[in-house]
Amino acid sequence: MATLIPEISISDFKKLKVHQLKRLLSCEITSDGEYLFTFINPQSEFIKAQAEYRAQLSNSVGGEPLEEVLKQRVNHTQL
């Protein structure tokens, strides 16, 4: 898990409103102690550009678009 940034559970993260998210430090989001994702709240355009670059790099090796994820969820509930 994170050693440089705080960890927050997904249940606590989901309770936050937009104005609270804008104030939140960048952190790792976990569920039952398992890493889910890193929330990055960029404090400059440079950091935002770096986060976008890293996200694109990650997307190039895996993951699915929202439409595919939602379609799979619907298909699982129909089984």
N, C-alpha and C positions, 0 to 999 in steps of 0.2 A: 504494500500500500504506500501511499504518499509519505514522503519524509520532509518535503519542502513546503507543501501546502496543506490546509486543513482537509479533513474528511467530514462529509455530511451524509446522513442516511437519505435515501430516496423519499421516505415518508416525510421527513422534515423539509426537504427540498420542495416537494409538491405543495406544501402549505404556504409557500412564499408567494406574494403578489408581485406584479411587475415592478412597482416602485422599490420593493425590497430586493429583488434580484439585481436591480441596477446598482445597489449599494454593496452587495455581497462580494466578498473576496473570491477570487478564483479558488476552486476546490475540487476534490474528487468526490463523486457521488457513488455511494455503495448501497447494497441491499444484502442484509444478513452477513455483513462483513466482506462481501464479494464486490470487487470493482465493477462498476457499470460504465461510467464515463467521467470525463473531466469537464467541468463547467469553467469556461474561461470568460472572465469579465475584463475585456481589454480597456486599459486606461489611456491608450494612445492609438493613433492610426497605424503606427508601426507595429504594435503588438497585434492589432486587429488583422493586418495584412499577413503577419507571420502565422497567426492562428488559422487563417483561411488557407494559406499555403500548406500547412501541416495537415489540415482536414482533407484537402484535395489529395495529398500524398497517401493518406490513410484510405480514402475512397478508391484509390487506384488499385489497391490490393484486396479489397473486400467490402462487404456491405451490400445492401439492396435499397432501391428507391422506396419512398413511403408507399407508393401505390402497390408495389409488390408485397411489402410487409403486411399492409392492410388486407390485400387479397388472400394471402395465406391464412390470416386470422379468420376471415370469413369462411374459407374452405374447411378449417379445423372445426369450427362450430357447426358446420353442416354435416359432419361425419357422424 
